[in-house]
């Protein structure tokens, strides 16, 4: 497995390209972010070229709800733009959500008038339409989010439901994005989740919890989770997606310390 850093919440106030340069100074080779529309992609590509850094993941859509057929057109329109951005940056994995999120991670459309089984059926149909437009060499990862702290009203909140949905879609390029922070907040024990769903994990996110800060600021079983992921044979990326409790540089050093303790590959210098 390979270590990546989500730049989104690091170095507040800096543009993405400067964040990439600062992350690279700490020895990291892989980065990711959320949406691409608020970023200068040419500047991002230049920063990556200068530092030998690679973008490995970002959002396939920031508009529309997979669980609402009426907004599938928005999802697919955003996907087309994201595919162009992915080609520019050489990215082969994009992430999708069940619901559109607004400022602060707020769920924009709760869609309480729809039954859960209808939401699930709509998500399956939307993902099938999405996968039909994705190049054969690209992967899509479906991310469950916690509904207890950050994303009240979000439909997809468990790995079990994500597994059921991707099973119905039936495309091997579609897998689960396991975010161990969200799972921990929902009361799951992340190492058990890894052992249960390892063959279906296409990407991973991690942050300590509660708080969603860097390793060592909470009580999450982060080392045990990483070891379980490593021992499962997972070969993909683990994106550290967190809000630093203090200095971003110090937080990145805490990431390196945890990664080394778990025996991760490609340890930054």
Phi and psi in degrees as a GROMACS rama.xvg file:
@    title "Ramachandran Plot"
@    xaxis  label "Phi"
@    yaxis  label "Psi"
@TYPE xy
-123.946  143.068  UNK-2
-88.5172  127.526  UNK-3
-126.148  160.281  UNK-4
-126.208  126.882  UNK-5
-81.2527  120.237  UNK-6
-82.3301  -8.73951  UNK-7
-56.1763  -46.5164  UNK-8
-99.1349  2.00202  UNK-9
-86.96  154.715  UNK-10
44.837  63.7555  UNK-11
-53.3895  137.247  UNK-12
91.7103  -13.4421  UNK-13
-89.3801  144.846  UNK-14
-68.587  160.982  UNK-15
-56.1589  -40.9479  UNK-16
-64.8364  -35.4995  UNK-17
-71.8384  -36.9483  UNK-18
-59.1613  -42.8827  UNK-19
-61.6108  -43.0293  UNK-20
-62.5825  -40.7278  UNK-21
-70.4311  -39.3643  UNK-22
-63.5002  -40.692  UNK-23
-63.935  -32.4819  UNK-24
-62.8848  -23.2681  UNK-25
-89.9284  4.57699  UNK-26
95.6964  9.23343  UNK-27
-89.1879  139.512  UNK-28
-106.394  -15.6205  UNK-29
-127.323  134.792  UNK-30
-132.886  164.095  UNK-31
-148.516  170.309  UNK-32
-154.924  -177.528  UNK-33
-86.8238  -101.033  UNK-34
-85.5405  157.659  UNK-35
-101.086  -14.9512  UNK-36
-70.0558  -23.9532  UNK-37
-92.9019  14.8849  UNK-38
-124.246  148.839  UNK-39
-85.0839  100.302  UNK-40
-65.0007  -34.0912  UNK-41
-64.7692  -40.7244  UNK-42
-68.3518  -37.5281  UNK-43
-63.2795  -46.2414  UNK-44
-61.8462  -38.8581  UNK-45
-65.9196  -42.6057  UNK-46
-63.1125  -39.0652  UNK-47
-64.8119  -42.1235  UNK-48
-64.7469  -40.4348  UNK-49
-65.7713  -36.8573  UNK-50
-102.208  -6.18072  UNK-51
70.9108  29.1675  UNK-52
-101.506  149.894  UNK-53
-124.912  134.497  UNK-54
-81.6496  128.758  UNK-55
-114.515  -9.59435  UNK-56
-167.552  142.6  UNK-57
-159.233  -179.567  UNK-58
-73.4597  136.447  UNK-59
-77.3524  -27.6568  UNK-60
-152.96  146.907  UNK-61
-121.806  -2.97721  UNK-62
-123.912  150.734  UNK-63
85.9819  159.043  UNK-64
-119.46  126.395  UNK-65
-61.7156  -28.042  UNK-66
-84.1461  3.18619  UNK-67
-127.998  110.343  UNK-68
-57.1457  -31.3062  UNK-69
-64.2242  -21.2042  UNK-70
-111.419  10.6579  UNK-71
-61.1344  -30.3119  UNK-72
-62.3143  -38.3048  UNK-73
-66.1453  -42.7166  UNK-74
-58.7661  -47.1343  UNK-75
-70.7186  -33.3627  UNK-76
-66.173  -42.1733  UNK-77
-63.8428  -39.2454  UNK-78
-57.7896  -44.4697  UNK-79
-59.3065  -41.0167  UNK-80
-67.2068  -39.1342  UNK-81
-67.295  -35.0868  UNK-82
-63.758  -37.307  UNK-83
-65.7862  -43.0236  UNK-84
-64.4891  -39.4482  UNK-85
-63.1357  -38.4745  UNK-86
-65.3501  -39.9611  UNK-87
-60.6087  -39.6029  UNK-88
-99.1723  -4.63134  UNK-89
71.9568  33.5286  UNK-90
-91.7443  135.408  UNK-91
-116.84  5.94669  UNK-92
-134.696  129.757  UNK-93
-125.17  146.446  UNK-94
-108.808  147.129  UNK-95
-128.456  154.954  UNK-96
-123.732  160.231  UNK-97
-75.5084  -30.6413  UNK-98
-127.123  150.246  UNK-99
-71.8512  137.422  UNK-100
-110.169  142.795  UNK-101
-106.633  -156.059  UNK-102
-57.6282  136.958  UNK-103
68.9796  15.7359  UNK-104
79.9872  12.7067  UNK-105
-67.5356  134.483  UNK-106
-71.8232  120.74  UNK-107
-73.1781  -45.026  UNK-108
-124.638  107.69  UNK-109
-75.9248  -27.2399  UNK-110
55.1563  44.1606  UNK-111
-65.9384  -15.4145  UNK-112
-76.1807  -13.5038  UNK-113
-93.4315  140.729  UNK-114
-72.2814  153.622  UNK-115
-58.9261  -38.8734  UNK-116
-66.3327  -31.1354  UNK-117
-72.1419  -39.3187  UNK-118
-61.102  -43.1222  UNK-119
-64.4558  -43.901  UNK-120
-63.1795  -39.7961  UNK-121
-65.2743  -39.9536  UNK-122
-63.485  -41.5827  UNK-123
-62.633  -45.3418  UNK-124
-63.7507  -42.2377  UNK-125
-64.3435  -39.6933  UNK-126
-69.3939  -36.1046  UNK-127
-62.8093  -42.7478  UNK-128
-64.7786  -39.0981  UNK-129
-66.3692  -45.6911  UNK-130
-64.8674  -27.2853  UNK-131
-67.3555  -18.0926  UNK-132
-102.775  -5.09282  UNK-133
-91.4148  133.297  UNK-134
-55.9142  153.178  UNK-135
-64.2164  -24.3193  UNK-136
-92.1203  8.82506  UNK-137
-111.199  145.453  UNK-138
-109.401  149.572  UNK-139
-119.284  136.027  UNK-140
-122.311  130.343  UNK-141
-98.7012  123.836  UNK-142
-109.606  119.814  UNK-143
-75.8148  143.917  UNK-144
-121.98  154.625  UNK-145
-76.9816  145.213  UNK-146
-109.462  1.08919  UNK-147
-89.0247  -28.4315  UNK-148
-124.607  -53.0331  UNK-149
-98.9321  -32.1252  UNK-150
-136.975  58.4166  UNK-151
-55.6126  131.184  UNK-152
93.0522  -5.30874  UNK-153
-68.8674  138.457  UNK-154
-73.5381  -51.3143  UNK-155
-87.0622  111.612  UNK-156
-132.217  9.07501  UNK-157
-143.987  150.604  UNK-158
-67.039  -30.8584  UNK-159
-64.8369  -42.3507  UNK-160
-70.0583  -38.9869  UNK-161
-60.115  -41.5941  UNK-162
-62.5456  -41.8845  UNK-163
-63.1803  -41.1237  UNK-164
-67.2979  -47.5501  UNK-165
-67.3624  -28.1636  UNK-166
-64.5968  -38.713  UNK-167
-71.7939  -33.9398  UNK-168
-67.3422  -40.8627  UNK-169
72.4515  29.1073  UNK-170
-113.949  120.749  UNK-171
-63.8745  -15.2778  UNK-172
-79.9735  -9.81277  UNK-173
-100.707  120.265  UNK-174
-135.143  -175.892  UNK-175
-94.7518  138.299  UNK-176
-94.0217  107.176  UNK-177
-88.277  109.627  UNK-178
-100.856  109.05  UNK-179
-73.0227  -21.9556  UNK-180
-65.2929  -52.0462  UNK-181
-60.0231  -41.5042  UNK-182
-65.8542  -40.0754  UNK-183
-64.2399  -41.1727  UNK-184
-61.4563  -35.0932  UNK-185
-77.4475  -1.86476  UNK-186
96.6157  3.25696  UNK-187
-80.1057  158.811  UNK-188
-101.531  104.14  UNK-189
-51.7884  -40.2605  UNK-190
-59.0444  -35.8275  UNK-191
-67.1561  -38.596  UNK-192
-60.8897  -42.0306  UNK-193
-59.6476  -49.6782  UNK-194
-63.0755  -31.9913  UNK-195
-79.369  -37.3433  UNK-196
-116.382  12.6043  UNK-197
-48.5229  -45.014  UNK-198
-64.9515  -15.5398  UNK-199
-106.503  4.47634  UNK-200
-87.4854  123.333  UNK-201
-107.151  -15.243  UNK-202
-162.887  156.179  UNK-203
-135.157  146.194  UNK-204
-122.549  151.041  UNK-205
-148.705  142.283  UNK-206
-157.817  155.952  UNK-207
-73.1815  157.861  UNK-208
-146.357  151.777  UNK-209
-70.9962  168.618  UNK-210
108.701  -29.8139  UNK-211
59.1967  40.4714  UNK-212
-106.512  -171.52  UNK-213
-68.363  164.405  UNK-214
-54.4066  139.667  UNK-215
95.2391  -3.12705  UNK-216
-100.511  -9.43165  UNK-217
-132.331  -152.834  UNK-218
-126.701  19.0784  UNK-219
-68.668  146.435  UNK-220
-80.2633  64.0429  UNK-221
-68.5366  -44.8661  UNK-222
-63.1044  -44.8399  UNK-223
-61.8187  -36.6868  UNK-224
-65.8278  -45.4206  UNK-225
-64.3077  -40.0923  UNK-226
-64.0636  -41.7662  UNK-227
-62.3668  -40.4636  UNK-228
-65.5663  -44.6452  UNK-229
-61.459  -46.2147  UNK-230
-69.7905  -19.7431  UNK-231
-75.139  -11.0714  UNK-232
91.6397  9.82745  UNK-233
-61.9272  131.026  UNK-234
-115.398  3.2383  UNK-235
-86.9525  -160.311  UNK-236
-94.2649  145.593  UNK-237
-114.148  108.785  UNK-238
-91.8963  119.059  UNK-239
-80.2428  106.653  UNK-240
-117.087  97.6599  UNK-241
-149.359  161.769  UNK-242
-100.52  117.05  UNK-243
-62.2928  137.1  UNK-244
-69.8881  -25.2565  UNK-245
-145.798  -117.313  UNK-246
-72.0491  132.048  UNK-247
-64.2506  -39.7293  UNK-248
-63.3895  -42.5974  UNK-249
-64.1891  -37.399  UNK-250
-64.0007  -39.5361  UNK-251
-65.2328  -33.9015  UNK-252
-66.7181  -33.6807  UNK-253
-66.5501  -35.1062  UNK-254
-62.1199  -47.1666  UNK-255
-60.3555  -41.02  UNK-256
-62.2981  -44.6058  UNK-257
-64.6424  -45.0183  UNK-258
-58.91  -44.3434  UNK-259
-64.0173  -39.8469  UNK-260
-66.1827  -26.8326  UNK-261
-91.9256  0.407489  UNK-262
74.3905  29.4123  UNK-263
-69.2903  155.517  UNK-264
-81.0018  169.859  UNK-265
50.2898  51.0565  UNK-266
-68.6948  123.896  UNK-267
-61.4572  149.205  UNK-268
